[in-house]
Amino acid sequence: NNRFCKYKASFKINTDWKKRQKARKARDVARKQKERKNRQVDIQKKRKTEEADRLKSKSLEENDSKKQSEPTNKNNEDRLDKQRKRDEAEQKARDRADRLRRRRFPMEDTRLHSEDREYNIKPPTTVKRRPFVPYIFQLVQRHGKSIAAPHSRCEYLGYDSRGLI
C-alpha cells in the first residue's frame, strides 16, 4: 500500500515497495517454472508407462498369434466362410442403400410399389393400405372408357399379374 512516499514538496515511488514487487514477480516466475517442470515430468512418466504397456500388449499379442498360428484347417475354413458371408452381407447392404439413394421421383406407381415390396420399405404413415393394383386399373377411366377393355386377353387377374392386362 505504501507505494508512494513524500519527498520534499512532491511524491516519489517507495523503494521498499519496488523491492517487494520484484520479489513477488520472481516468486511467480519460479512457481510457474516449477509447475512447468512438474508437468513435463508427469508427461514423461505417462509416456514411459504407455510405452511399457504397449510393449507388454505387443508381446502378449505375439504370444497369442504364435498360439493361433497353428489352427486346424476346419477352424480356418469356418473363419474364412464367416468372413465371406459378412462381406457379402455388407456388399448387399451397400448396394441396397445405393439403389435407394438413386431412386428418382416421381415414378410409376407399379414400379414404386414393387420396389418398396422388394426393399421392404413401409409407406408413409399418411398413406393408408394400398389397394391391389390390377383392380385399380379396372376402376380407372380414361376418356370415358375403362382401361381394362372387355376384349382384353386377360383371363386371370391375380397377385402375380402385377397389374399387367
N, C-alpha and C positions, 0 to 999 in steps of 0.2 A: 504494500500500500504506500509505503514511503518512497514513491518514485521520484519525486522532486524534493529538492532541499533549497532553502533560501540562501542566496548568495548576493551580498550587497543589496542592491535595490531590485533584484530580479530573482529568478529561479533557475536552477540547473538540475540535470539528471543526477540522482544519487548514485554514487559508485558502488555502494553496497547492493543496491537493487540490481545494477548491471551484473555484478558477480553472481547473485542468486539466479538471475535469468540464464547466464551462461552455464551454470551448474545444472539447472533444470533441463536445458537443451541437451547437455552432454549425457545426463541420465536417460533422457528419452531416446537418444541415438543409441546408447549402449543397450537399452532394453529392446529396441527394435532389432539390433544386430543379433542379440541373444535369441530372440524369438525366431528370426530367420534361420539361424544356425540350428536351433532345435527342430524346426520344420524340415530342414534338409536332412538331418539325422533320421527323423521319422520316415521320410521318403526313402532313404537308403535302406532302412530296416525293412520297410514294406517290400521294396524291390528284391531284397535278399530272400525274404520269406516266400514271395511269389515265385522266384527263381527255383528255390528249393522244392516248393510244391509242384511246380511244373516238371522238374526233373524226376520227382518221385512218381507223378502220374504217368510220365512218359515211360519210365522203367516198368511200371505196372502194366501199361498198355502193351509194351514189348513182350512181357511175360505172357499176357493174355493172348496176344497174337501168335506167340510160339505154340501155346496150347491149342489154339483154334486153327493153326496152320495144318493140322492133321485130321480134318473132319472126314467122315465117311462120305462115299460118293452119294449115298442116299440123302444125307443132310444137305450136301452141296446142291444136289438137283432140286430138292424141295425149296431151298433158299432162292435158287435161280428162277424156279417156277413162280414162287410168290412175287419176286421182283418183276417178272414179266407180266403177270396179271395186274400188279399195281400200276405198271407203266401203261398197259392197255387201258385200264380204267381212267387214268389221268388223261390220256390222249382222247378218249371218248368224251370225257367231261369238257376238255378244251374245245373239241370240235362242236359239241352241242352249244357251248357258250358263244362260240364264234358264229355259228349259224343263226342263233337267236339274236345276236347283236346286229347281224347283217340283214335281218328281215326289214322289208320296206312296206310302209303302209301308205295309202290304203291298198288292200289286196283282196282278191276274190274270196268270197265267203267260204266256199267249199275248200279252198286251199288253206285258208286261215283255220278252219275247224279241223282239217286233217293234220295240219302241223301242230296245232295245240294238243290234239289227241296223241300225236307221236311223241312230243316233248313233255307230255303230262303237265301242261300249263292250265291252270284254272282260269276261267273267265273272270272279268272284273265283278265285284260284288253288285254293281248296278245292273248287270246282265242277269236276267232270270234264266231258268233252264232252257237251253237251246232246243228248238223243235227238230224233228227228224227231217233232214234236208230234202229228200225226194218229195215229201208231202208239201213242203213249202213251194217247190217248183210247180206242183199241180195247182196250188191255190193262186199263184201269181198270175195276173192277167196282163197281157201286153196288146195294145191296140184293140181291146175288146175280145181278143181270142186267148184262150188258155195256152200256155206253153206246151203242156202235155197234151198233144193232139190225140183225138180218139184213134187215129190211124197209125200211131207210133207202134213200133215192133216190140215194145217193152212188155213182156208178159209178167214179170215179177219185179216189184219194187221192194227189194229187201235191204238189209243193212249193208250188204256187200256192193250194192249198185252205186253207192256213193253219189247219188243224185243224177247219174247219167241216164238219160232217157233216149 
